[in-house]
């Protein structure tokens, strides 16, 4: 299958780069053949043992190489940058602590994060967390959530989104339909949440509904199972939850999966045909990151989508609508240039809210 064939479905992929600050040759070839809608930066894509001018220069070369490889005029450059453990970037990029500890300063933090991320060429941040911290035994959300009440999550998250997007970085609300009440980590296994639709609507869905009302451009689905609503498929692959987002909540923006290499769903996605089911469920973008899996699998996923189109098992109009949503997002996404900020500005940002002092981790 030719490069042109694979790139016909490139709109539906976000690729997490391999762990090197220079564009890996395999990544270069994949980006050239698939021409995905965007890439995702991880901790190892930055030089952490160099001065700010040195690592920023290296980073600028990486972004330039990514853009050249994809050949796209407009591209999503994405990162997870929530605060707390979820921080990929070296100093002097501000390392804010967990969202729960700066909820009252959410607008100021969103403004600072947006300003700093835009200076790295980033235009999409996988934040804010719209989960409600409703289960103290939750091993993966906790203080990543703004609060334990829906009202507080809504207030802080909407302020954060507006401020960050005003600085040129789009927001992505996660993890739909709510990961806060689970007691398992979806990076490691599939959490099961015993809630029916009424209970979900009374609490977990409220921040998502508010974010949709405020025009959030992207929502990420969670790798969790809610058997009282869909006993067969995790949310990632569930048409029922796709309908909930599109039809009942009226969401018209882009839906992105969480990373398909995460252990909650990794075995399911050993079958490339699951890429077809993902789009049939209503998802627009499939996230495939090198940290959890071999991104070369994206080629098989792309071929499965093309084959399904050819057989008519993946409706052409559904694909067209999904592609149109992604392209509308790309038109909206600022194409930020990598540029240095003054050290005085970083110092100002550090005074906005508490900093995170512990070692960051590679994933979450």
N, C-alpha and C positions, 0 to 999 in steps of 0.2 A: 504494500500500500504506500502511496506516495505522500510526500510532505503536504501537498495540496489537499489530499483526502483528509489527513488527520487535522489539519488546521480548520477544516470546515466545521468542526465541533469544538474548536479551541475556546470559544466563548464560555464554555461550561466548566472550565478548569481553573483552579488556583493551585500553584505548585510551590511547595516549601523547598527552598534551596538546600543543597548539600552543605555539610558543615565546614565551609572554607570561606575565607574573606575574599578570595578570587573566584570568579565564575568557573566552576568545574567544567571540564570538557564535555562530560556526559550531560550536564545541565544545559550547556550551550546548544548541544545537538537537539535535546528535547524541546527547549524553548523555540528553537528554529523550526522544528517539524510541527509541533503542536500549536504554537502561537497562542498560549493561554491568555485569559483575560488579565492575569496578574501573577505575582510571586509573593511569597511570604518570607520575611527575614527572621532568622533565629540568632541566638546568642553567638554561635560560632561563625556567623557571617561578618562579625566585627572583630577588629584587632583590639584586644583588651589590655595589651601590655605596651601600648604606644601612647604618645602624647596626643592630645586632642587634634592638633593640626595634622599629625601623621595618620591617625586612624580615619580622620574625616576625608583626607585625600584618597586613601585606599577605598573607603566606602563610596566615594564619588565615582571611582573607576568601576567598582562593582555595579552600581546602578546604571552607568553608561553602557557597560557590557550587556547587562540584562535587556536594556531597551534595544540595543543593536541586534541581539539574538532573536528577540520576538518579532522585530520589524514592525511593531505596532506604534502608531503615532500617539495613542492614548493607552495607558497601562495602569493597573492597580499595583501599588507598592504597599504591601500590608505588613503589619506587625502586631503582636500581642503586647500591649503596654498599659496594664491596669493599675500598676503600683504593687507594693508588697513583693512577693516572690516572682510575680510575672513581670520581669524586666529584662530585656535582652541587651540593652545598650551600655557602653562604657561611660565612665565619667568624662566630661562634666554634665552629661545628660542627667537631669534630676531624678533621683530615685525616691519617689513618694512612697509612703507606707500604704497599707491596705485601705481600700475605699471606705470601709466602715469607720476609719479614724479620721477621714477628711470629708465626710458627707456634708458637713456644714459649710465647707469651703469648696464644694464641688465645682462651682463655676470658675473660681480662680485656678483650681488645679486643672480643669479642662482647658482653660486658656493657656496655661503654661505648657501642658503636655502638647497641645496642638501646635503652639509656636515652635517647640523643640523638635517634634516629629516632622513638621513641615520642612524644617531646615535640613533634615536627613533625606529629603525627597519622598518621604512617606505621605500617602494620601488616604490611607484607610487604617484605622485602629480597631482591633477586635475588642472593643469596649463601648459602652459600659456593660457590666454584669447586671442583668435585670432580675436575677434570682432574688428571692426573699430568704434570708437566713432563718428558716423556721425550724430546723432540726439541729440541735447542738451536737449530734453524733455524725454530722455530715463531714467526711474527711477531705472534701475537695473544694467546697464553696466557702463556708465560714465567713471570715472577715473580708473575703473578696466581694461579698454582697454589701451594699450600702447600709442595710438595716434589716431588722427582723419584722418590720411592719411594711405593708404595701404602700401606705401613704408616704412614708419616709423614703422608700426606694424610688417612688415616682418623682418626688420633689427633687431629690439629689440627682437622679439620672437625667432628667430633662434639662436641668441647669448645666450639667456636665456636657451633654450632647450639643446644646446650643453654643456654648463657649468654645468647645474644641472645633466644631465645624466652622465657626466664624474665623478660625485661624488657618483654615484650608485642609483639615483632616476629617474625612468622613467617619461616622460612627457605625458600629455594628452591635446591636443588642443581642445578648445571649443569656442563657441557653434555653431556647423555647422548647417546651411550654413552662419551664421552671425546674431547675435542678436543685433548689435549695432544701427540699424536704427529703432528699435521698440519703441513704446511709452507706453508699458504695461510691467508689471513685471510677468514673467511666473511662479513665485512662487505663485502668487495670481490669475491669470487669463490667458487665452490663447491670446497672442499677435498675431495680424494679420499684415502681411507685404505685401504691394501692390507693389511687384517688379516682373518683368518677368525674364526669365533666362538670357537674354542679360544684363539687368541691374545688376543682381546678379553677373554674371561673370566679369563685368567691375569693380566691386569694392569689394563686400563682400567675394567672393570666392578666391580672390587673396592670402591672407595670408594662407588659407588652402591649396591651390595648392603649395605654396612655402614650407610649412611644410611637405607636402606629398613628395615633391621632395627631402627634406632633411632627409626623413626616419622616421618621427615621428611615434611612435609605437601605439598610441591610439588617436582616435578622438571621442568627445562627441557630440551627436546630441542635437538640441534645441527643446523645446516644443513651437514651433511657427507654424503658418499656413501661407502659401504663396499661396493664391487661384489662382493666375495666372499660377502657375506651377502645383499644386495639390489642387483642390478645395475641396476635400473630407477629406483628412487626414492631421494631423499635421506631421511635419517632422519626429517625433519619430516613426510614423507608416507608413510612406510613402515609397512605393516601388520605386516611381519616384526619390526620393532623395537618396535612397539606390543605385539605378542605377547610379545616378549622381556621387556619391562618388566612386563606384567600377569601373564603365565602362568609364565614361568620364574623371574623374580625376585620374583614375588608382590606387586607394588606395587599398593596400593589407593588411594593418594592422587591428587592432581590432577596431570595432565600439561599443561604449557603449552608452546606453541611459542616459539622465539626470534622476534624481530620479522620478520614476513613481508616487510617492505620491504627487508631486507638484500639485497645484490646477489647473494649465493649462490643465492637463490630468487626474487628479485623478478620475473623474467620469467615464471616458472612461475605466480605468483599474479596475473598479468595476467588470467587466466581466473577469474572468480568461483566457478566450479565446484570449484576447488581447495579451497575452504572445506569442501565436502562430503567430499572425500577426506581432508582433515585430520582430521575427526571420525571418519571410517571407519577411519582408522589407529589410533585410540585416544586421540587428544588431546582434552582437555576444554576448553582455553582457547586462543583465537587472539589473538596479540599484534599489534596494528596501531598503530604509533607515527608521529606526525607528523614526526619528524626525517627519516625515510627515505621516507615516502610520504604521500599524501593520505588522511587517515583517513576522508574521506567514502566511500571505497571500502568501508568496513564495511557500508554500506547494501546494496550489491550482494552482498557476502558473506552478509549476513543473509537477503536474498531468496533466494539460492541454497539456503541451508539450509532455509528454509520450503518452497520448491518441491520439494526432494528429499524432505522429510517427506510432502508431499501426494501425491507420486508413489509413495511407498513405497521409494525407492532408499536412503533413510537410515532405518534401522530405528528405530521409535519407542522400543523398549526400550533401544537403545544410547544414544539421546539422553536418555532418562530417567535412565539410570545416570550419564551424564556430568554432567547437571544436578544430580543428587543429590550427586555428589562435590563439585561447586563450592559448592553450598549448605551442605554440611557444613563446608567450609573457611570459608565466610563466618560460620557460627555460631561457629566456633572462633576467628576473627580478632578480637582486641580492637579496639574502636572508640575509638582513642586520641584524646584532646582535645589540641589545640595549646596549649602552655603554655611559659612561659620557664623555663629552668634557671639556677641561680646561676653566675656566672662562675667561682667557685671550683671548681665541679664540672667545668667544662671544663678548668681548669688541672690538676686531678687526672687527668683522662683523658689529657691530653697527656703525662703522665709514664708512662703504661702501656706505650707502645711508640713506636718511631721514627715521625717525621712525614714526610709527603711534601712536598717543598719546591718541586717544579717546577710549571709551569702544568698544570692539569687540562684534559682534552679533553671535547668535548661528548658523544662516543659511546664505546662499547665495552661 
